[in-house]
Amino acid sequence: MVSEKDMSDRSGIFAGDNPFELTRSWLAEAETAEPNDPNAIALSTVDKDGLPNARMVLLKDVEDDAFVFYTNYGSAKAQEIEQAGKAAFVMHWKSLRRQVRVRGTVSREDGEKADAYYKSRSLKSRLGAWASDQSQPLPSRASLVAKAAKMSTVHGTAPKRPPFWGGFRIVPVEIEFWADGAFRLHDRFVWRRATPSDAWEIIRLNP
């Protein structure tokens, strides 16, 4: 439940009650200011032993209730997500001096939306998805290039989405918005809920 103090304390870039709309607003600003990949996120997962893993991926959609990215289901990140059912990411913009942190549960986006996104990619990227055994040992780059060329012969100019390639939807239980402040007195607001079906609680955090 959001208190009146919490509501009155938030203004400017933090205004609004919907964290997904707020994320879209910040991302739109970053698209005009960030020189490269404003939608890049540092995605964090854990392996079966609890050892963390992190890597950069591209966030492809901010839905009304989830964040979506795409990958090879055989990749290390996908295998770790499938095992844990959870993930986290941070999206940081140096140009804006802001970041968004997300933690939540994860499920596959493996239907029409995944098909549509796959079709929107360049032909070489679509064929590359067929060619790469992501995260597996590779003898040489030349062998990968040769395999990608072979995929052109096998699948032609309209390849279907590989059954081992698709999306993941992160449904958050926590979203934090951070903005740089003078003398390191940064502004931080976090949206929290115990489960995705619960109402959000909005809290200001110490920097």
Backbone torsions as a table, in degrees:
resi	resn	phi	psi	omega
1	MET	NA	136.8	-176.1
2	VAL	-93.6	125.1	179.4
3	SER	-80.8	161.5	178.3
4	GLU	-63.0	-34.4	179.1
5	LYS	-63.9	-44.7	179.1
6	ASP	-59.2	-42.6	-176.7
7	MET	-65.7	-45.1	-176.4
8	SER	-72.5	-22.4	-177.3
9	ASP	-78.3	-19.5	-178.2
10	ARG	-99.3	129.9	178.6
11	SER	-155.1	180.0	177.5
12	GLY	60.4	-127.7	-175.7
13	ILE	-68.8	-14.2	-179.7
14	PHE	-98.5	0.4	-175.5
15	ALA	-67.6	147.0	178.6
16	GLY	115.1	154.2	-176.2
17	ASP	-104.4	-11.4	-175.9
18	ASN	-104.1	113.2	-176.4
19	PRO	-67.9	-25.3	179.0
20	PHE	-73.7	-40.1	175.2
21	GLU	-64.9	-38.8	178.7
22	LEU	-64.3	-41.1	177.1
23	THR	-61.7	-45.4	179.1
24	ARG	-60.6	-38.0	179.4
25	SER	-65.0	-45.9	178.8
26	TRP	-65.0	-40.9	-179.7
27	LEU	-63.9	-39.4	178.6
28	ALA	-62.4	-39.4	175.9
29	GLU	-63.8	-42.4	-178.4
30	ALA	-64.5	-31.1	-178.9
31	GLU	-64.8	-23.2	178.3
32	THR	-96.2	-10.9	-174.5
33	ALA	-116.8	-32.7	-174.7
34	GLU	-81.9	130.5	-174.9
35	PRO	-68.8	-31.9	-177.7
36	ASN	-141.8	137.0	171.0
37	ASP	44.3	64.8	178.0
38	PRO	-62.5	-17.6	179.8
39	ASN	-95.3	13.8	178.2
40	ALA	-72.0	137.8	176.8
41	ILE	-129.9	147.7	172.5
42	ALA	-92.9	105.2	-175.0
43	LEU	-90.4	129.7	-178.3
44	SER	-115.6	133.1	176.1
45	THR	-135.9	175.0	174.8
46	VAL	-129.7	145.8	178.7
47	ASP	-85.2	-176.1	-174.9
48	LYS	-64.1	-20.0	178.3
49	ASP	-94.4	2.1	-179.6
50	GLY	84.4	8.4	179.6
51	LEU	-80.9	124.8	-177.3
52	PRO	-69.2	153.5	175.7
53	ASN	-135.3	144.7	177.0
54	ALA	-143.4	145.9	178.2
55	ARG	-160.1	159.7	178.8
56	MET	-88.0	131.6	172.8
57	VAL	-135.7	172.1	180.0
58	LEU	-104.0	124.5	174.9
59	LEU	-75.0	126.4	-173.4
60	LYS	-105.7	-16.4	179.3
61	ASP	-157.2	139.2	168.5
62	VAL	-111.4	100.9	-179.3
63	GLU	-81.5	-176.0	179.7
64	ASP	-73.9	-14.4	-178.1
65	ASP	-143.6	8.9	-174.7
66	ALA	-161.6	165.7	175.6
67	PHE	-116.9	134.5	-171.4
68	VAL	-122.6	134.6	170.7
69	PHE	-137.8	167.4	-175.2
70	TYR	-125.6	150.1	-178.1
71	THR	-166.2	177.4	173.1
72	ASN	-81.4	128.2	-178.2
73	TYR	-69.1	-11.6	176.7
74	GLY	-91.8	-2.7	-177.6
75	SER	-70.6	164.2	179.3
76	ALA	-60.6	-43.4	-178.3
77	LYS	-63.9	-40.2	179.8
78	ALA	-66.5	-42.5	179.3
79	GLN	-63.2	-39.6	179.5
80	GLU	-70.0	-36.4	176.5
81	ILE	-65.4	-44.6	-179.7
82	GLU	-61.4	-36.7	-177.9
83	GLN	-73.3	-41.1	-175.2
84	ALA	-93.2	-31.5	-176.6
85	GLY	74.2	11.5	-176.6
86	LYS	-141.8	157.4	176.6
87	ALA	-161.8	169.8	177.0
88	ALA	-143.5	157.4	173.7
89	PHE	-151.5	160.2	171.4
90	VAL	-128.5	136.2	176.4
91	MET	-114.8	117.0	-172.6
92	HIS	-121.8	132.6	178.6
93	TRP	-119.6	108.7	179.5
94	LYS	-64.6	-35.9	-177.6
95	SER	-64.2	-34.6	-179.1
96	LEU	-96.9	-13.0	-173.9
97	ARG	56.6	49.0	179.2
98	ARG	-138.5	161.0	173.4
99	GLN	-151.3	154.9	175.0
100	VAL	-124.3	128.2	179.0
101	ARG	-114.1	136.6	-176.0
102	VAL	-133.8	138.1	171.7
103	ARG	-134.2	140.2	-179.8
104	GLY	-178.5	-171.7	178.6
105	THR	-91.7	156.4	-172.4
106	VAL	-130.5	139.7	173.8
107	SER	-139.0	163.3	-179.3
108	ARG	-74.0	143.7	167.4
109	GLU	-109.2	91.9	-165.6
110	ASP	-125.2	26.6	-177.3
111	GLY	-120.4	-136.1	-174.4
112	GLU	-62.9	-36.4	179.8
113	LYS	-64.5	-39.9	177.7
114	ALA	-65.6	-40.8	177.5
115	ASP	-61.0	-44.8	-177.7
116	ALA	-64.6	-42.4	179.1
117	TYR	-65.8	-42.1	179.6
118	TYR	-58.3	-42.7	-179.7
119	LYS	-66.4	-25.4	-178.8
120	SER	-76.3	-15.0	-178.1
121	ARG	-77.2	161.7	177.0
122	SER	-64.5	156.7	-179.5
123	LEU	-58.6	-42.5	-178.9
124	LYS	-64.4	-35.2	177.7
125	SER	-69.4	-37.8	178.1
126	ARG	-65.7	-41.9	178.1
127	LEU	-69.7	-33.9	177.7
128	GLY	-62.6	-34.5	177.7
129	ALA	-62.5	-36.6	176.7
130	TRP	-70.2	-33.1	-173.0
131	ALA	-79.8	-28.5	-171.0
132	SER	-91.9	124.8	168.5
133	ASP	-91.1	76.3	-167.2
134	GLN	-53.7	134.6	179.1
135	SER	76.8	-3.7	178.5
136	GLN	-89.9	155.4	178.6
137	PRO	-56.5	141.9	-178.4
138	LEU	-123.9	122.5	-178.6
139	PRO	-59.7	-42.1	-179.2
140	SER	-165.9	159.6	176.2
141	ARG	-65.5	-34.3	-179.7
142	ALA	-59.5	-37.5	179.8
143	SER	-67.7	-34.0	178.0
144	LEU	-69.1	-44.1	178.8
145	VAL	-61.9	-40.5	179.3
146	ALA	-65.2	-39.7	179.9
147	LYS	-67.5	-39.1	178.1
148	ALA	-63.0	-39.8	177.9
149	ALA	-64.4	-38.6	179.0
150	LYS	-64.9	-36.0	-179.8
151	MET	-62.1	-30.0	176.9
152	SER	-63.0	-39.1	178.7
153	THR	-71.1	-39.6	-177.0
154	VAL	-72.2	-44.1	-171.3
155	HIS	-107.2	-9.0	176.7
156	GLY	70.6	-152.9	-174.6
157	THR	-96.5	0.7	178.8
158	ALA	-135.6	61.8	-177.6
159	PRO	-66.7	142.3	175.0
160	LYS	-78.9	158.5	178.0
161	ARG	-63.3	129.4	179.1
162	PRO	-60.7	143.7	178.7
163	PRO	-64.8	-18.0	-179.3
164	PHE	-98.4	14.2	-176.5
165	TRP	-133.4	132.1	179.8
166	GLY	-177.4	-158.0	-173.4
167	GLY	-111.2	167.1	171.3
168	PHE	-129.6	139.7	177.1
169	ARG	-110.0	120.9	174.9
170	ILE	-96.6	114.2	177.1
171	VAL	-97.6	110.8	-168.6
172	PRO	-79.1	148.3	166.3
173	VAL	-109.5	-7.8	177.9
174	GLU	-151.9	130.3	175.0
175	ILE	-134.2	122.6	179.8
176	GLU	-115.4	135.0	176.4
177	PHE	-111.0	127.5	-174.9
178	TRP	-126.8	134.2	175.0
179	ALA	-134.5	140.5	-178.0
180	ASP	-61.8	138.3	178.2
181	GLY	-127.2	157.1	179.5
182	ALA	-61.4	143.0	178.0
183	PHE	58.2	30.4	179.8
184	ARG	62.2	22.3	173.1
185	LEU	-93.2	70.3	-173.5
186	HIS	-70.7	158.7	174.8
187	ASP	-99.9	130.2	-180.0
188	ARG	-137.3	127.6	173.0
189	PHE	-128.4	134.6	-179.6
190	VAL	-122.0	134.8	171.9
191	TRP	-96.6	123.7	-177.9
192	ARG	-130.8	148.0	172.5
193	ARG	-155.0	150.5	-176.8
194	ALA	-70.4	-38.8	178.7
195	THR	-138.6	162.4	-179.6
196	PRO	-61.4	-17.8	179.9
197	SER	-90.0	-7.6	-179.2
198	ASP	-84.2	161.8	175.3
199	ALA	-74.9	153.1	178.6
200	TRP	-76.6	143.9	166.3
201	GLU	-110.6	131.5	-178.7
202	ILE	-108.9	127.0	-175.1
203	ILE	-132.3	136.8	170.9
204	ARG	-85.2	135.0	179.9
205	LEU	-109.4	152.2	169.8
206	ASN	-63.6	150.0	178.8
207	PRO	-70.4	NA	NA
